[in-house]
Amino acid sequence: MRRRAIRKCPRQVDTGLLPLKDIHTAIVILNVEDQEHNACKEDVMAFFRAHGIKSEIFFFDFRKIEKNELLLTSIQNTVLRKDLNWYGMPNQEKIALLQRECDLLISLVDTSHFANIYSALCVKAKFKIGCYQDDSKVFDMVISGSDNPRKIFAGMKEILLTIQ
């Protein structure tokens, strides 16, 4: 079912490396389960603000949330565990939320969860950077080597600043 969903997901945009001067809009996906997701969000927003890039941040929260527990992020920009079908694909409402055109997609979700791969496919970005690559080859560039999303984003910043 997952392979079929990936085949059916249209890839409307040819992707490749873009220099920072050509990036005007960005989408970033963070994992709420990472303890430093708030600090990473602040780093991301500060970097894009400093370079005049309009950014949107989305979150994955696949924790089992108890009845009395509150969400850590806004429901409008968060894909929850209950938003996934039985094989891990987000529902149509969340997919529609992610199907936006942008110049850059950064996925700081270091997991093989199918929702991460499928969401990255749905975003119509010209340049896609991630922390995890699978057989579908969604990302143009993969930066890994740390469990800390702030360190991974710091590596991504260095590369973005050096691409001419």
C-alpha positions in Angstrom: 0.0 0.0 0.0 2.8 2.4 0.8 4.6 1.8 -2.5 1.3 2.3 -4.3 0.7 5.6 -2.5 4.1 6.8 -3.4 3.6 5.9 -7.0 0.3 7.7 -7.1 1.6 10.9 -5.5 2.4 13.2 -8.4 5.8 14.9 -8.5 4.9 18.2 -10.2 8.2 20.0 -9.6 11.7 19.1 -10.8 14.0 19.4 -7.8 17.7 20.2 -7.4 20.1 22.4 -5.6 19.2 26.1 -5.3 21.5 28.9 -4.0 20.3 30.8 -1.0 19.7 34.0 -3.1 17.0 32.1 -5.1 15.1 30.8 -2.1 12.2 33.0 -1.1 9.8 30.6 0.6 10.5 27.6 2.8 8.6 24.9 4.6 10.2 23.1 7.6 8.9 19.9 9.2 9.9 19.3 12.9 9.3 16.3 15.2 7.6 17.2 18.5 9.1 14.1 20.0 12.6 15.7 19.8 13.2 17.5 23.1 14.8 20.5 21.4 12.0 21.1 18.8 11.2 24.6 20.3 14.8 25.7 20.3 15.2 24.3 16.7 12.1 26.2 15.6 13.6 29.4 17.0 16.9 28.8 15.1 15.0 28.1 11.9 12.8 31.2 12.2 15.8 33.4 13.0 17.8 32.1 10.1 15.1 32.6 7.5 14.1 36.0 9.0 17.8 37.1 8.7 17.8 36.2 5.0 14.3 37.5 4.1 12.8 34.1 3.5 9.1 33.5 4.3 8.9 30.3 6.2 6.2 28.0 7.5 6.8 25.3 10.1 4.8 22.1 10.4 5.1 19.5 13.2 4.7 15.7 13.5 3.4 14.6 16.8 3.0 10.8 16.8 3.0 10.4 20.6 0.1 8.6 22.3 -1.7 11.6 23.9 -3.7 11.0 27.0 -7.1 12.6 27.6 -5.8 15.2 30.0 -2.6 16.0 28.1 -2.4 19.1 25.9 -0.8 19.5 22.5 2.6 21.2 22.4 1.9 22.8 19.1 -1.1 24.3 17.1 -3.5 21.8 15.7 -3.6 23.7 12.4 0.0 22.9 11.6 0.5 19.6 13.3 0.0 16.1 11.9 -1.1 13.9 14.8 -1.1 10.1 15.2 -4.9 10.1 14.8 -4.5 11.9 11.4 -2.8 8.8 9.9 -4.5 5.9 8.3 -3.6 2.3 9.1 -0.4 2.3 6.9 0.9 5.7 8.0 -0.4 8.1 5.3 -1.8 11.4 6.6 -5.5 12.1 5.9 -6.6 14.3 3.0 -7.0 17.4 5.2 -3.3 17.2 6.3 -2.1 16.4 2.9 -3.9 19.4 1.5 -2.2 21.5 4.2 1.2 20.3 3.0 0.6 20.5 -0.8 2.1 24.0 -1.1 4.6 25.4 -3.5 7.8 26.6 -2.1 11.5 27.0 -3.0 12.9 24.9 -0.1 11.7 22.0 2.1 13.6 21.0 5.1 12.5 17.9 7.0 14.2 17.6 10.4 12.3 14.4 11.2 15.0 11.8 11.6 12.8 8.7 11.2 11.8 6.2 8.6 8.1 6.9 9.4 6.0 6.7 6.2 4.3 10.0 7.0 7.7 11.8 6.7 8.4 10.4 3.3 4.9 10.9 1.9 4.7 14.4 3.3 8.0 15.3 1.7 6.7 14.0 -1.6 3.5 16.1 -1.3 5.3 19.4 -0.8 6.0 21.0 -4.2 9.5 22.3 -3.4 12.3 23.0 -5.8 15.0 21.9 -3.3 14.4 19.3 -0.6 16.7 18.6 2.3 16.2 15.9 4.9 17.8 13.8 7.6 16.6 10.4 6.3 16.5 8.9 2.9 14.8 5.8 1.8 14.3 4.0 -1.6 12.0 6.7 -2.9 14.8 9.2 -3.1 12.6 12.1 -2.0 15.4 14.5 -0.8 18.0 16.2 -3.0 20.3 16.4 0.0 20.5 14.3 3.1 22.3 15.5 6.2 22.6 13.2 9.2 25.0 12.2 11.8 23.4 13.6 14.9 20.2 13.0 17.0 19.9 16.7 17.7 17.8 18.6 15.1 19.6 21.9 16.0 23.0 20.4 15.1 21.5 19.0 11.9 20.0 22.4 11.0 23.3 24.1 11.8 24.9 21.8 9.2 22.2 22.6 6.7 22.7 26.3 7.3 26.4 26.0 6.5 25.7 24.2 3.2 22.9 26.6 2.2 25.3 29.5 2.8 28.0 27.9 0.6 25.9 26.9 -2.4 26.5 29.5 -5.1 
